[in-house]
Amino acid sequence: MLEVKKAVVANVPCNSRPQMRIQNAVPFFVSACLWVCFCQLAPGDTTKRVPEADQLRFFENSIRPLLVNRCYECHAGEESEGGLRLDVAGALSKGGDSGAAVVPGKPDESLLVSAIRYEDLEMPPDEPLSDAEKLAIERWIETGAYWPIDREATQAAADEGPWWAAQPLDPGDTSIRTVDSPTVIDGYIDRKLSELGLHRAPPADRARLIRRLSYDLLGLPPTPEQIDDFCHDDRPDAYRRLVDRMFADPGYGERMARLWLDLVRFAESDGWRQDAFRPQAYRYRDWVINAFNSGMTFDQFVAYQLAGDEIAPGHDAAEAAAGFMRLGIYEYNQRDAEGQWQNIVDEITDVTADVFLATGMACAKCHDHKFDPISRADYYRFRSVFEPLVFIDRVPQQQIPENKRAEIDRLRKELAEVEDAARKSLGDAVVDKFPLNVQAMYNKPADQRTSYEQQIAYMVHRQKTDEGTSGGKLEKKIGKEGAERRKQIIADLRKLGFDPEPEPKLMTVADAPGPIRPTRLPGRGKGVAFNPAAPEIYGGTPLDTQDRDPSTRSTRRRTELARWITSPDNPVAARVLVNRLWQYHFGAGLVDSPNDFGRLGTLPSHPQLLDYLALRFSDNGWNIQVVQREIVLSDAYRQSAVHPQAERAMQIDSANRFLWHHAVRRLDAEQFRDSLLVAMGTLRSQYGGPSLPGAPPRRTLYLQRKRNSGDEMLLLLDAPPGIVGTAKRDVTTTAPQSLMLLNNERLTNVAKKFAERVRRDLGDDYSPVDFVNRAHLIVAGVPAPQEIVELLASSIGQEGLDEADMCHVLLNNNAFLFVE
């Protein structure tokens, strides 16, 4: 079998070799795994190679804040305890009285790691770091313990002059259409290529074009019949009609939602070790799908996610949209309620800036940004937007029919007699585990709390509710007889249509009642208070907020933030979104750092094209499809992955930053799994609804996605777990991928069902050649090369190989795994 697979050979496709046709290629993961193994096992290098920009972001987002909050009290300044300073780079290797604190690349040999693990020294002495914090320190050391060179960053960045991302939109001369460059997009692309002495590749053939477009807009392959119809459609507007059909397909919203969910760190579990499932999280996912399919404009899309509860209080869809702010990590047993709440609001602040502004606000949390003109004051002005925020777990209102009210009331009273005392005792035991000042906030009457005390009370109440009766504790407390009676009462209530323990129907947010705590620097009860405002780099616009909206009790801070993000005063939001759309269709954005438009990111390859698209976007009412249609209708998008002068072009632009050919891209994890279901003929079209466990035959978007126990196949193919937002997925090539594709029982079962599907398609009378041709057309969208047909057809029945084996070969073939 392996020999047959090895024989399906020509060349390995990649973006750097566009002239090589992928349908003739050897299984990519087979040929690559030996090289990967060699790279991973190369001697003499004990640290993982990570780009400096990534190291810097990780240090500023995860390490420096941790050191400031947990270590600087004892280990900063000249009088540090034990002679160990953790506030300057050089002190790490010098260490303290016990020796070097850090051995770069070797966390297990670093005294700092030993101390935070409590193996010898116990640091911090008051309370150990959380598991996540320990992992962050270990990862930092493992990747080299990178520490940036300090400088007066904000002033230095300001001295370098205005930054491009903060400047007004300027598309330059848009009258650049020609016969050969019929759209503005093509004019900009061709002008840049001409300056380099290059030109675009010829148009892609129709079979490859429809497959490319279908994966881009729907995330699914076209059927052989759809390909045939398009290839034989002689109407001059055949391609435009195809585009219209795909935008109207419900699969469009499903595909676009998957891309957006990556960005906003969507997952359906709490994260870290306990990783409890969130059964209501799917409502946010479904809202995103519906938003794309309904053609919701981006200004509305932003507003509902940041402030749906303020815009339409009590409206399920609007409040589900505000679930954007409920997507972060939650630690179910974190007794430091104040610290956890601060981390939650910090993370919401950071993600909002990343997603909508591509601006690294997190780097200014502890100090002025080291490279961009973003001050610490900017961070806390932006963060103050979320100061009154509190989580809401919306429980469904249950309608009680009048003729059943008396019986339901009687049963509820009896249930209270059985369990209330035990519930209180168990709940009080949980509350007693919190610090005394936190208990005082929780025990204060709700109408006397400040907004901050309401937030902390929520954190306590949630643990009291979740932990106090978990694991059968309530049943044990009330005894066997009481537990049996409780079970019967609940069953009787449910028969009457009343659920005494309803699951919350959605996770959302609101502004907490009570006086709003001023936003100050961490640990300070006095001094400067920061009011909501945009970052200075984008104009510093104060956000016009109020203490309370009498009708909704909201401060409308988040509504005002959303309004500013999509206002003419903000030049960056439109650039960020159209750059994301460009990346979705070309594999790389015009700015190749989609979440970082700062100095640590990359400059635009075509700045005027970026601004042209941004203006088109905002001038057309923030209509996403207007920009997407213009992109996919351009000749630049429709060009081939094969260039007749590829060798020369490679010498000038090896990374294809200026788009002289279309990039060959591997199927992402969801496209891969969904395509397997299509190949088997088992994909069940069912739109929306609760996520499902296991591996049902539905689109992968609808599978349960847990942070710490995700689907092994999806994770191997670089699906993000949802710990942090992912603007651009990794595309790795590893030995486990190859082994999974070759040996995993899941894939061999797929191959068998794929073969059964091909037989159904062909009927009773077919030859081995017919079988191979049909199977190849299903998975690759194009006819099989003659040499592949001859090889596979002649192998059927030889040495125990059957049709399922041939299908397994094709599922390992690059013609299936890659899209031109």
N, C-alpha and C positions, 0 to 999 in steps of 0.2 A: 504493500500500500504506500509506504513512504517513498519507494522508488518511483512509483507513478506520480506522486506529488512533486517530487524533485524534477521530474521530466517535463512538467508544465512550465517551461522556462523560456525567458528571453532576457528581460532586464527589470531591475527594481525601480519602480517609479518614485519620484520625490519632486518637491518643488524645484530643486536645482537641476533636474533632468527632464524638462517638459517634453522633449522630443521623443520620449520613449512611450509607446502605447501600453496602457496598463492591462489590456485584456490578454496580452501575451506573457504576463509576468509570472514568475515563480511565487508561491505563497510568501508574502513579504516577511511574516513573522518567523517562518522557518529559516530563511536565509539570514535574518538579522540576529537571531538569538545567540549565535556563537560570538558575534562581535560584541553584543551587549554583555555577555558573560565575561569576555575578556576585559572590557572597560570597567566592569564592576569589581573585578578581582585584581586589577593592576596593582602591583606592590609599590610601596614607597609613598603612598598618599593616604593619610589617615583622616583627612577632612573631606567632606562633600563639597564639590565645586558648585557654588551658588553665585549668580551675578551680583556685582557690588550694589547695584540699585535695589535688588531684592533684599540683600543683607541689611542695607540701610533702613529700608521700610520696616523690616522685621524688628530691628533694634529699636527704632523710634516708636513703633506701635506697641511692642510687646515687652521689650527688655528694660528700656530706660524708665517707663512708668512704674514697672514692678520694683526696680531698684529704689526709685524715689519714694514710693509708698511704703515699702517693707524693710528697706535696708539703710536709708540715709540717716535715720534718727541716730544710729550708732556708728555708721561707717562712712561718714562724709566729713570733709574738713581735716584740718591738721591734727585735731585731737581724737581721731577715730579710735574706737576700742580695739584692743589687740593689735594695734598698728596697721589694721587693714582698712584701706579706703576703697570704696566702690563707686566713687563719683568722678574718677578720672581714668583714662584708658591705661596709662603706664603703670598704675598701681596694681593691675590684675596679675601680671606676671611677676612683679616684685613681691606681692603678697604682704602678709603681716608677720606676726611673731611665729606662726606655725609654718611659714613658707609660702610658695606661690599658690594663689587662690585658684588659678585657672590654667589648665594645660590645653591650649587650643587643639581641637580635634579629638580630645580624649576626655569625655565627661566622667567616665568611671575612675580616672586618675586625678580628677580635679577636687581639691579640698572643698571648694564652694558647693559642689554637688553632694559630696559626703555630708556636709553640714545641713543642707536643706532636706536631705533624706533622713536626718537624725541618726546617722550611722556612728558618728563619733561626737563632734560638736553638734549642738542643736540650735540651728538658726533658721528663722527668727525665734528667739526664746519664748516669746509670749504665745504665739500660735503658729503652727507649721503652715507652709505655703500650700495652696490647693494643688490637686493633681495637675491641673492645667498649667499652673505657674511653674511647677517643677519640670514638666515636659518642655515648657518654653525655654527655661534656663539650659536644660540638657541639649535641646536642639541648637540653641545659640552657640554653645561651646562646641558641639559636634561639627558645626559648619564654620568654625574658625574663630569664634568669640570676637566677631567684628565690632569695632568701636570707631565711629567717625571722628575725624579731626574737628575739634570745636573751633568756632569762630563767631564773631558778631554777625549772626546770620541774617537777621531781618534787615539791618542797615546795609550789609554787603549786598543782599539781593536787591534792595531798593536802588543802590548805587549803580547797579548794572542796567538800569533803565526800565521802561515799561515792558511788561511781559506779554507775549503775543496773545495768549488766551484771554487776557483781560481787555484787549483792544476792541473797538467797535468792529462789527462785521464789515468786511470789504472784499467783495468778489472780484474787483478789478474789472477788466474788459470782458464782458460776457458775450460779445458779438463775435464769437470765434468759430461759429459753425461753418463747415465747408461741405462740399459734396462727399468727401472722404470722412469727415467728422460731423455727422448730422445732428448730434446733440451737444449741448454745452459741456456735458461730462466728457464726451469724446474729444471735443476741442481742447480742453485742458490736458487730457491724457496725451493726446497726439502732439501737442505743442512741446510738452516736456520730453517726450520720446525723441522728437525731432532735434531738440537741443543736444541730445546725447548721440545722435546719429542712428537711432533705432526706429522701429515701427511696430505696430501691433501684429499679432498673429492673425492668420485668416480666420473667418468665422468657423465655429464648431459645427459639425454635422448635426442634423436634427435629432438623431437618436440620442446623442450625448447631451445635447442642449436640453431636451425635455427631462432627462434624468437629473441633470444638474439643477434645473429650476424646481423640479418636484421635491428633491431633497432639501433645497434651500427654503422653499415656501411652505411645504407640508411636512417635511421630515420623513417622507415615505417614498419608495420607488414607484415609478409609473408602471402600469401593467403592460404586457406585450401588446395588447390591443390598443391601449392609449398611445403607445409609441408608434404603432403602425398607422393609426388615424392621423397623427400629427405629421408623420413623414410623407403622407400622401395627400395632405391638405394643400391644394394649389391656390387657395385664396391669398391675396396679398397681405391681409391682416391676420394670417393664421397664427403667428406668434403672439400678437396682441390679444387675440381671442383666448389663447392658452393661458396667458398671464391673468386675464380677467377671470377665467374659470378657477384658477388656483386661489386667487384672492377671495373668491366667493365660497371656497370649500371650508367646512368647519375645521379641517386639519390645519388651516393657516393659523388660527388662534392657538391651537395646541402646540404647533412648532414654535411660534413666537413666544408663547408662555414659557416653554422650556428654557429658552435663551434668557428671558427676564428672570426666571426663578433662580438660575445660576447666579445672576448678578446680585440678587437681594438675599442670598444665603438661605434659600428655602429648604427646610427639612421638616420632618414630621415627628421629631422627638426632641427631648430637652437637651441632649448632649452630655458630654463627659461620661462618667462611668455608669450612672443609673439609666440614663437615656430613655425615660418614659415616653410612650407614644402619645402624640397629640391628635386625638380623633377629630378635632375641629379644624385642623390646619388646612384641610383640603378646600375649605370655603374661600380662603384667600387665593389658592391656586385656581379654582373655578372662576373667581372674579376676574383674574388676570386673563384667562382664556376668553371669557365673554367680552372683556374690554377690547381685545384685539379683533375679535370676530364682529363686534358691533361697530367698529370704526371709531371708537372713542378717541377724541383728540388728546394730544399729549398733555396739554395744560390741565384738562380734566383728569387725566390719568395720574398726574403728579398730585393734584389737589386731593383726590379721594384717598390716595395712599397715605398722605401726610395728615389729612384732616377730614376724613369721611364722616367721623362722628360729629364734627362741627358743622359740616355742610348739610347733612341730612340726618340729624339725631334720631335714633330709633329705627332707621331704615336698614334692613339686614344687609343688603349689598354694599351700602356705603360703609357700614361698620366692619364688614368683612374686609373691605379694601384697606381700612386702617390697621388691619392685622399685619401689615408691613412692619409695624413697630413691635410686633410680638414674635418675630421670627428668630430672635437671638437665643443664646444659651441661657438656660436656667438651671441652677443647682438646687435640687430638692431639699437638701439638708444643710444648707449654708446658714449657720447661726449668726454670722456677721451680716445681718440684714441690711445695715447701712452701707457696708462695703459692697455687697452684691448689687444693691440698688444703684449705687454710683457707677459700678461697672456697666450695668444695663443701660443707663442713660448715656454714658460715654460711648458705648457701642452704637446706640441709635444715632448719636451725633456723627460719629465717624462714618457709618454706613450711608447716611443721608448725603454727606458731602462727597463721598466716593461715587455713589450711584448717579446723582443728579448734577454734580459739578466737576467730577474727576479731579478733586482737589484734596490733597492729603492733610486735612485738618488735624488728624490724630497726632501728627508730628509736633503740633504746637500745644499739646496738652500740658506738658511739663516745662516748656521753655519756648521762646520764639523759634520758629522754623529755621532749620540750619541752612536751607537753600532757597526757599521761596519767601516772598515778602508777606508772610502770615505770622502775625504776632500771637502771643499767648492770650492777649485781650480779645483778639478775633475769635479764638476758640471758644472762650467763655461767653461772648456775646451770642455766638451761634448756638452754643449749648443751652443758653437760657430760654430758647424757644421751647425746649422740652422740660423746663423746670417744673411746671404744674402737672405733668403727665402721670397718670396712674393706669394700671392694667384693670380691665373689666372682663370678667368671664360671664357672658350673657346667657342666662338660663331661660329656656322657653316658657312663655306664659301658657299655663294650662287652663283651658276652659272647663269649668265644672257645670254640667247640666243641673238645673234646679231640682229635678226629680231624684238626683243622686247625691245632692249636697249633704243632707243629714247623715247618710250612711258613711260618706267619705270623711266628714268631720269627726264622726264617732271613731272610725278606724285610725285616723291621724292622732287623735287624743290618746288612744290606747297604745299606739306605737311610741308616742312620746313618753308615756309611763314606763314602757319597757326599756327604752334606750337612752333617754336624755341624761340621766345621772351618770351613766357609764361614759357617754360622749364627753360630758363636761370634765370628768376625771381624767380621761385620756388626753383631751385637748389641753387641759391645764398643765399636764406633765410635759407636753411639747413646749408650751409657752415658757415654762420655767427654765428651759435650756438656753434661752436668749439672754443677752446682757440686760442688766437691770434697767438701763435707760431706754432700751428698746421695749421691754415689758411695760414701762411707764407710758410710752406712746400708745401701745396697743390697748392698755386698760383705760386710757382717757376716753370720755364720752365722745362719740363721733362728731357731734356738732360743736365740740370745743377744740378739735384738732386743727393744726395748720395743714396746708397742702402736703408738706413734707411728712408730717406725722401720719397723714392718711396713706401715703406711699409705703412707709415702713410698716404700718398696721396691715396693709395688704400682704406684704411679704410674710408677716407672722401668721396671719389668718390662713394663707394658702398652705403653709407647712402644717399648721394645726389641723386643717381639713384633710390634707393629703396623707399626712403621716400618722395622725392621731388614731385613725381607724383602719389603716392599711394592714394587709397580711392577716386578716381575721382577728385583729386585736379586739374589736368591738364584740364579736361573738364570744370570745374567751371571757371578756369582762362580765357579760351578762349571764354567762353560764349556758349549759346545754338546753335547759328548758326554755330560758328566755330567748335563746337564738332560734329555736324551733318556732316559738310563738311569733317572733319578729319576721321570720321568713314567710309564715302563713299570712300575716297582716299585709306584708308588701305584695304578696301574690293576689290577695283579695282586692287591694287598692288598684292594682294594675288591671284586673278584670273589669273594674268600674271605670277604667280609662284615665286613672290618675297615677303618675309615677312619683313616689316620694323621694327618689334619688335620681332626678333627671341629669343627664350629661349636659354641660354647657353647650349651647348650639353654635356659639362662635366665640373666638378670642379677639377682643378689640381693646380700645383705649378710650380715655376721656380725660378731661382736666379735673384734678382732684378738687373737692370743695375746700374752703378755708382760706385764710390769708396765705399768700404765696411767698415762699421763702426766697429772699434775694439770692441771686447767683453770685457766688464769690469764689475765689481760689480755694482749692481743697484745704480743709482744716482751719479755715478762717471764719470767725463769727462776726468780725468787724471789717471795716475798710471798704474798698471800692466794690460797688455792686454793678454787675454788668446787665445791661438791658438788651433785648433782642435786636440784632442788626446783622446785615450782610457783611462778609469779610471786606476789609478795606481795599483789597486788591480789585474787588468787583464793585467799588463805589462806596462801600460802607453804609448803604442805605438803612436808616432806622426802620424797623418794622412797626407799623402803626397798630399797636395792640391796645387792649383795654383791660381793666381789672376783671370784669365779668360781663358776658352777654346775658342780659336779664332773661332771655327766652331759653337759652341752652346752658347757662352757668359756665360757658366756655370763655377762655381768654382770647380765643381766635389767634393765638400766636402762630399756630401751625398753618392756619389758613393764610395768614399774611406771608409766611415763609414760602408757601406754595405759589402765591400770587407773584412774589418777587422772582422766584426761580424762572418763571415763564414770562417775565415782563421784559419790555424793551431796555430796561436799565441793566439787564444781566446778559452779557454777550456770550457767556460760556455754555449755558444749558443746551442751546440749540446745536452748538458745535459738538458737544458731548454725545447727544443722541444720534445725530446723523453719522458721526464717526462710528458709533456702535452698529448702525445699520450697514454701513460700508463694510465693516469687519465681518458681519454675518454673511455677506455675499461674496467677499473676496478673500476671506481667510485672515486678513490683516487690515487694520484701520488705516486711514490716511495719517492718523497719529497712532503709532504702533504700541502705545502704552495707554489703553483705553480708559484706565482708571486713574491716570496720572497725567494731567496737562501742565504739571509744574516742571521745574528745571531738572528733576530726576527722571522725567519722562523723555519721550522722543519728540523732535520737531515734526510738524506736518510735512509729508512728502509733496503735497499739492495744496498749499495754504489757501490760495484763491478758490480752488474747487471746494474745499471744506467750507469756506465762507459762503460760496454760492449756494451750496446745498442747505446750509443753516438758514440763509435768508429765504430760500424757497419754502423751507419747513415753517418758519415763523410767519411768513407772509401769506401762507395758505392755511391759516388757522391751526397750526401745529398738527397738521394731518400727516400721520406716519406713512400712510400708503402712497401719498403723493411722491414722497422721496423714494420709497422703495420701488415704485413703478418706474420712476425715471432711471433708477440704477439698473434694474433688470431689463429695461428696454434699450439700454445703451449698447453700442457695438463693443465697447470695452468689456462689458459683462459677457457678451455673446461670443467672444473670440475663443479660439481653440486653445487647448493646453499644449498643442504641438506647434512649434515655430520652425519655419524652414531655415532660419539662420540662428538657431539656438546657441550654437557654440560661440559665435561672435558676441551675441547678446549677453551670454553668461560672463564674458570677460569684462563687460561694462557694468552690468547690474545683476550680479549673481543672486541677490536676494529678491529680485523681481519687485523692488519697491515702486518701480515706475510702470508696472503692469504691461510688459510687452507680451505676456501670455497669461492665460488663466491658470490659477494655481490648482494643482492636483491635491485633493484633500481626502483624508481617511474618514470613513464613517465615524461619527461619534458614538458613544455607548448606546444611547437610545435609538439612534438610527440603525445601528447594527442589530439590536434585539428586535426592533419592530420589523426590520427587513427579513429576519428569520421567520417571523410569524407570517409575513406576506409570502415567502417562499413555500412555506408549508400549506398555505391557503387556510390558516386558522385564525387570522387576525379578526377579532370581534370589535366592530365599531359600536362604541357606547360612549356617549358624550357626558363628561362630568361625573360627579358623585363621589362618595367616600373612597379613599384609597384602599387597595386590596393587598392582603399579605400573600406571600408565596410568589408564584409565577403564572398567573392566569393569562389567557390569550387576549389581553387588552394592551393598548399602547402603554409603553413603559412609563409615560408621564403619570399614569394612574396607579402605579405600584407604590406601596408604602416605602418611604425613603427615610430610613433611620440613620442618624449620624454615625453611630458606632457599630452598627451591624447591617451595613448595606449589602446589596446583592454583589456577590463575589465577581461575577462576570462584568458587571457594570463598572465596578471599582478598578478591575484590571484594565479596562479600556478608558480609564481616566475620567470617569464621572466624579464630580466633586461631592464630598460628603455633606456639604452645607455648614461646615464649621465657620467659614468666612465667605464673603461674597467672592465670586469668581467671574472676572470680566473676560478672561481668555483662558480656555482650558489648556492644560498641558496635553501634548500629543507625544506619548512615549512609545518606545519599541523595546520590549523586554522579553526575556526568556519565558516567564510565566504566561505571557499572552500566547506565545507560540504553542506552549504545552497545552494550554486550555483549548485552543482551536483544534489541535491534533488529537487530544486524548480524552477530553472531558466527555463524560457520558451524556451530558446535556446536548452537546453538539452532535454526537453520533445518533441520538434519538431524533434530533432535528433533521439530520440527513435522511433517516429512514422515512420520516413523514414527508419530506421534500420529494423523495423518490415516488411515494404513493401519489402525491399531488400531480407530478409529471405524468404518471401513468393514466390518471383520471383525465387529464387534459388531452392525451393522445388517443385514448380509446384502446380497443383490443389489438388493432393492426398497426404496429410500428416497428421500426428497426432500431438497432443500437445508435445509429447515426441520428435518427429522428429524436431519440431520447436525449442525447447529448446536446443537440441543437436547441431543443425546447428548454432544457434545464439552464443552459447558458443564457438564453434570452431572458428568462425569468429573473436571474440574479444579476446580470450585467447590462441588460437592455440593448445589447447588440449581438449580432450573430457571432458564433464562435469561430476563431481562425481555423482554417482547414487542418493545420497540423495538430491542433488540440482535439478537433473532432475525431481525426483518425486515431490518435493515441488513446483517447478515452474509450471510444467505441470499440476498438480492438481489444481493450483490457477487460471489458465486461465478460465475465465467465472464465477468465484466465486466473489461475492460482487462487481460486476462491474469492475473487473480487466480483462484486455485484453492482447493481445500479445505485444502491445506497452509498457504496464506496465512492462511486463517481460523483455523486452529489456532494459528498464530504470534501472531495478534492476541490470542487467549484466553490464551496463555502470558504475554503482557504485561499482562493485565488484572488489576486489583487483586482481583477476585473469586478469582483463583488465588493471587496473591502474599501476600494477607493472610488472617488467621483472625479471625473475630469472637468 
